[in-house]
Amino acid sequence: HPIGQLSPCKKCYRQVLCLLWSFFLLFLQNFTKAGEQEAARCDTRAQLIKRGCKLDEIISPKNNLTIVKEDPLSLSFSQQEPVQLRPQKINLRLRPGLSTTFSVSFKRVQGYPVDLYYLMDLSYSMKDDLENVKELGQDLFAALKSITEHGQIGFGAFVDKTVLPYTNTNEKKLQKPCDENYQQCQAAFGYRHVLSMTKSEVEFKSKVTEQSISGNLDSPEGSLDAMMQAAVCGDKIGWRNSSTRLIVLTTDAGFHMAGDGKLAGILEPNDEHCHMKNNLYTKSTEMDYPSVGQLAMQLAKNNIQPIFAVTQNVEIVYKQLQQMIPNSEVGVLSKNSDNVVKLIQDAYHKLSSKVTLTHVNLPANVSVVYTPKCAHAGPAMASEGVCDKVGISFEVTVTVASCMENTESFTIRPQGIKDTLTVTLSTNCECECEDPKNSNHPHCKGKGRVSCGICSCSEGFVGQFCECSIGDKDEHSLRASCQRNNGTECEGQGDCVCGRCQCHTTESGSSYHGDFCECDDEHCEKSHNKLCGGNGKCNCGKCECFQGYEGSACQCRKSSAGCQTPNNTVCYGRGTCKCDQCECDEGYQRPKCHECLGCPDPCQTKLNCIECLGFDSGPFKKNCGACSKSIYHEMVDQFPITSKQCHQKDTEGCWITFKLEQLVGKDNYKAEILKRRDCPEPPSVTAIIGGSIASVAVIGILLLMLIKLFIYMKDLKEYRKFENEKKKSKWAEVSRFL
């Protein structure tokens, strides 16, 4: 046949192939079996293949790593910016939960510039050390040149805040805080920058020679104040952009830290900014000392590595400080600091032989683990990686816990080194399915399109295959009918189809059931590691026991032998017998539910019935029949045996004596009532009337006596007044005759 024309046989063959392919596609779209959740499409590769999914139909996005910038490591230092960390930029596109690992290499450049800032304690106790430092200029520069040809040295000094209780604020003492016999003494100060970074040995020696000792009151010094200013005042200190930055702190005392300023009434926290004027720290008396955390953060931010050259008496203090400040070293000074040059050399070699790789600005849902690959590697850690004896590489493992909406980044850097690696992160949370372009696909009843094998319904239609038309109803109200008590739709164990739940199958292959798929037959109580003890069937989370068995897990045979009481009842009628043991009603006590320790006293609760039955009185007088149903009573002349008796006062004020015995059941009593009541005698009317008359008479007499007394007192007062006036009139007559 000519090319392009097929025989009927071949045409038929082609149609069969097309038909088979259509069935295959339909099989993929119907991958989930009846009752299965669509989530069953997501599984491990092995499980999907086992269930019939073709390998080329499995979509499993991979992590993607792109190296954006990877300049080679520099072999030696030149005037250009050297490269010590490789690579420099990486882009990662990760699946949540799937980690990726990449390598990072570090190599310290030979001859890399070093900026060394010598920060000295000039309190009075350091006077011998200062004299030695004045002679160390040549040795310091020689040691620096042995490390690099591009070295610089600066100098600064500190004492403490010039306020009480740190420094004597007497005017004369502020000007000369040293011992009176010591003449070379400068005025008290907090921190002074003496010399910016210089290559000149002569300039260094000249500036240091000009320095003299000062003093303060207490033992700790303002070391942290000075280090903070040296770290943040980079333009004044002269730190270079491309250099290893070292601060050498020499002291023989401890240090004040944040909070100590309160002793001097300084409450403003340290703001971590530069406050230098005329080379003096101007906020020393206004701002508190920095905290160790603040100082550590600024040292790391400015790539500065501290070396603490301290005397032996404070070595432990600075060893503890070293633990809190990364990339720092501690060395012990001799009494007069003549070993400071060797100490600096040793500390520098320790710092330069060890590299600690860490990160900053790590997003919250991202974790990083560093695995050092070197001769003296530290352990793999999530916060940092440490290599000693540098010939260094690290394996960095990055994991994203959840999907990220936007692209984020973080920085990996060696502590104390300027070089950085920027890692840009994004997540891959979408399946890249090759979906049919037909928006009204037959698989979705012509009412939606297929997306990764699942129907995405057009507006107005819902259901697994878009088979349900919403019509006049709102989709939200339609789905609400599949929610029990406004909870999860179909309890998360089914699909809401046309307002009714279609339940999924369980892991074992049975189905959930119930109006809201709330029931399953697999989660009942077990006994002897068997569901319902093997003596019943599980129905909606509860065991339905076979005949002859009982218990929450059908674990016992039915029997009441252990529940029998001496009067041949079961649990005295106040409980039920389960698993051959009494389960008592509330308040009644095991083993046989005989007594109720928490129940109200029947002597009180049954008093009205006893009064009605025994003496035909009280509130139940007209309805005594109700009492006779729960109390069988008998009137007696006396109780034959002394036992617990009830002695209660009735509504007429009489005392009734009776005994109660609880019979089988909760409200069933036998009562024995004493025929005779103890009633109080009525009051004497004559005595009451006589007493009342006598009381009135006594009160009347008392009132009359009070009135008589009042009149008598008034007459007595008038008489005395009359007597006084009479005496005055006699004196007047005598005066007239004279």
C-alpha positions, 0 to 999 in steps of 0.5 A, a space after each residue: 500500500 502507498 505510504 500513509 494508507 493502512 490496511 483494514 487490519 492495521 486500521 483495526 489494530 490502531 483502533 484497538 491500541 487507541 481503545 486500550 490507551 483510553 482504558 489505561 488513562 481511565 484506570 489512572 484517573 480511577 486510581 483510587 478504589 471505591 471508598 478510598 480517599 484521594 490522598 491514597 494517590 500520595 504514597 511512597 514510590 514502592 507502594 504506588 508501584 505495588 498498587 499498579 501505578 506506572 513508574 513514568 506516571 509517578 510525579 516526585 519532584 526533586 530538590 534543585 541546587 543551583 550554584 550562582 557564584 563560585 569564584 575560586 579560592 585565592 592562593 595569596 593576598 593581593 590588593 584585591 579582595 581575596 576569596 577565602 570561602 567557596 561558593 559565594 551564592 547558592 539557590 535552593 528549591 526544596 521539597 518540604 521534609 526532603 533535605 539536600 547537602 552541599 559542600 563549602 570550602 574554606 582556605 585562609 589566605 597567606 599574608 592576609 592583613 591583620 589589624 591589632 588593637 591593643 586595649 590596655 587597663 590603665 588603673 593604678 594596679 597596672 603601673 608596672 605593666 605600662 612601663 613594659 608595654 612602652 618598650 614592646 613596640 618593636 617586638 609587637 611589630 616584629 611579631 606582626 610581620 612574622 604573621 603578615 606583611 600587611 599588619 597594623 597596630 592601634 592603641 586604646 586605654 580604659 579605667 572606669 566610669 568617673 562616678 561614685 562608687 566606681 571613682 572618687 568624685 572629689 575634684 582633686 581625686 578626679 584630677 589625680 586618682 593615684 597614690 599621692 606619692 605617685 607623680 605620673 598620674 593622669 585624670 580619671 577617665 572611662 575609655 580613651 582612643 589613643 592611636 588609630 591603626 598605623 604601620 609606623 612603629 615610631 608613631 606607636 612608641 611615641 603615643 604609648 610613651 605619652 600614656 600615664 597611669 590613672 585610678 579608680 575605687 573598686 576592683 572591676 573595670 569598664 572593660 566591656 564599655 571600652 571593647 564596645 566602643 572599639 568595636 562600633 567606632 570603626 572609622 575612628 579605630 581605622 579597621 580595614 574592610 579586608 583584614 583579620 581584626 583583633 582586640 587584645 585586652 590586657 587587665 588584672 581585674 574583672 569587669 562591670 556588666 549590664 545592670 551594674 550602672 544602677 549602683 551609680 543611678 545610671 539606668 539607660 541601657 547601652 545603645 551599642 552605638 559610637 559615642 566618641 568625641 576628641 577620642 573620649 567616650 562621652 556617654 560613660 557617665 550617662 549609659 550603662 555597661 553593655 551586657 556580654 550578649 550585646 558585646 558578643 553580637 557586635 564583635 561578631 557583626 564587625 568580624 572582631 576576634 578578642 584576645 584576653 591577656 589577663 593575670 592569673 588571679 582573673 583567668 577563671 573569670 575570662 575563661 567563662 567569658 570566652 565560653 560566651 564570646 565566639 572566636 575568643 582566646 584567653 592567655 595568662 600575663 606575667 606579673 609585669 606583662 613582659 610575655 604579652 607578645 608571645 601570648 598574642 602570637 600563640 592566641 592568634 595561631 589558635 584563632 587562625 587554625 580553627 574555623 567555626 562555620 555558622 549562620 545568621 537570619 535563618 528562617 523559622 521553618 528551616 534547619 541546617 546541620 554542619 558536618 566538618 570534613 577535616 583532620 580535626 573535625 568537631 561533631 555534626 551540629 545544627 548551630 555551627 561546624 568546627 574545624 581545627 588545623 585548617 585544611 577545611 571543608 564542610 558538608 552543609 545539610 539544609 531541610 525545609 519543614 513546610 512550604 514557604 510563600 515567598 523566597 527567603 535567604 540566609 547567610 553562612 559565614 566563618 566566625 571572625 571572617 568577612 567572607 559569606 555564602 548567601 543561600 536563597 531558598 524557595 520550596 517546591 510544593 506543586 505537582 507538575 502533572 500533565 493534565 488534559 486540556 479538556 475543561 469538560 472531561 468525561 471522567 468528571 461527567 463533563 462538569 469539570 477538568 482533571 487535575 493530577 487525576 482528580 476532578 476540579 469541578 466547574 461552578 455549581 457542581 460538587 462531588 468526586 466526579 462532579 456528579 452533584 448539581 448544587 442547584 438553588 443550594 449554597 455549596 457551604 450549606 450543602 457541605 454543612 449537612 455533612 458536618 456533625 455538631 459543626 465539626 469536620 466534614 464527614 469526620 475526615 473519614 469520608 467525602 461529602 457528596 450531594 450533602 451526604 457522606 460517602 465513607 472511606 475504607 479503613 486501612 484493613 479494608 473495611 468501611 467507616 459507617 454512620 451518617 457522618 462516617 463517625 463509626 468504625 469496627 476496628 477501634 474497640 477495647 481489647 482483652 488478651 490482645 484480641 478485639 473484644 476479647 474474641 468473645 464479641 464483635 466491634 460495632 462503632 467503637 463498642 463491643 457487642 458481646 456474644 451470649 454468655 459473655 459480658 464486660 467492656 471488652 467481653 472479657 468475662 463469662 456471665 456469673 453472679 456468684 460473687 455478687 450474692 449477699 447473705 439474704 440471697 440478693 444480688 448486690 443488695 439491689 443497689 448495684 449490678 453484677 458485672 464480671 462476677 463483681 458488684 458495680 455499685 450505685 453512686 455512694 454505695 461501697 464495694 464489695 456488696 453495695 451494703 453501705 452508703 458512706 456518702 448518702 444523706 442520714 436516713 434519720 433526717 430524710 425519713 423523719 416526716 414519714 416516721 411521724 406520719 406513720 407512727 403518730 398521724 401528724 406532720 407534713 405527710 399526714 394527708 398522704 401517708 400512703 406514699 411513705 408506706 411504699 418505702 417504709 415497713 413500720 412497727 410500733 414497739 414499747 421498747 427496743 429489745 436490743 440496744 443498737 443505733 437509734 434515731 432521736 429526732 424532734 418532730 413538727 410538734 416539738 416532741 422527740 421521736 425515737 426509732 430504728 431504721 434498717 435498710 432492706 434490699 434496694 435503695 429506698 426500702 426500709 424497715 422501721 421500729 418506732 417507740 410508741 411514747 413520744 417525749 413532749 415538753 410540758 405547756 407553759 403556765 398561763 398564771 405564771 406568765 400573767 403574774 410575771 407580766 403584772 409584776 414586771 409592769 409594776 416594777 417598771 412603773 415604780 422605777 419610773 416614778 423614782 426617776 421622776 422624783 429624783 429629777 424634781 429633787 435635783 432641780 429644787 436643790 439647784 434652785 435653793 442653792 441659787 437662792 442662798 447665793 443671792 441672799 448672801 449678796 444682798 447682806 453685803 450690799 447693806 453693810 456697804 451702804 452704812 459704811 
